[in-house]
């Protein structure tokens, strides 16, 4: 749905009800779209620990690189 700035100001409560039910509203000024009102979508809660046990970090992960490999990276 597209409305003018004047219509949006005059009928804001009505527009908010429509938006709350899932509709998007574009607000136009002089026939050109300038803003879009969209419903807020609740983000699902992230569940921590879903990847537990799937990743292993080696004990020497942050150990210095061997000289020959270090030289290859540094050029």
C-alpha positions in Angstrom: 0.0 0.0 0.0 1.2 3.5 -0.8 0.1 6.7 1.0 1.1 10.3 0.9 2.8 12.1 3.8 -0.5 13.9 4.5 -2.4 10.6 4.6 0.2 9.0 6.8 0.0 11.9 9.3 -3.8 11.9 9.2 -4.3 8.1 9.5 -1.3 7.0 11.4 -3.2 4.8 13.9 -5.1 3.1 11.1 -1.9 2.5 9.2 -0.2 1.1 12.3 -3.0 -1.5 12.7 -2.5 -2.6 9.1 1.3 -2.8 9.6 0.8 -4.8 12.8 -1.2 -7.4 10.8 1.7 -7.8 8.4 1.2 -5.2 5.7 3.9 -2.9 4.4 3.2 0.8 3.8 5.2 3.1 1.5 5.0 6.8 2.2 5.4 9.1 -0.8 6.1 12.8 -1.2 5.1 14.3 -4.5 4.5 10.8 -5.9 8.1 9.6 -5.0 8.5 6.9 -2.4 10.6 8.3 0.6 10.0 5.7 3.4 8.6 2.3 4.1 6.8 1.2 7.3 7.2 -2.5 7.9 6.1 -4.8 10.8 8.8 -5.7 13.3 9.6 -9.4 13.1 10.6 -11.0 16.4 14.0 -12.7 16.1 14.0 -16.2 17.4 16.1 -16.7 20.5 19.5 -18.2 19.7 20.1 -21.5 21.4 23.6 -21.7 22.7 25.7 -24.9 22.5 24.2 -26.3 19.3 27.7 -26.9 17.9 29.2 -28.3 21.1 31.7 -31.1 20.3 31.8 -30.3 16.6 34.9 -28.1 16.6 38.2 -28.9 18.1 41.1 -26.5 18.5 44.5 -28.0 18.7 46.5 -27.4 21.8 49.3 -25.8 19.8 46.9 -23.5 17.8 48.7 -20.4 18.8 52.3 -21.8 18.8 54.8 -20.0 16.6 55.0 -21.3 13.0 58.1 -23.3 11.8 60.7 -21.0 10.2 60.2 -22.4 6.7 56.5 -21.8 6.8 56.9 -18.4 8.3 59.3 -17.4 5.5 56.7 -18.6 2.9 54.1 -16.3 4.3 56.4 -13.3 4.6 57.9 -13.8 1.1 
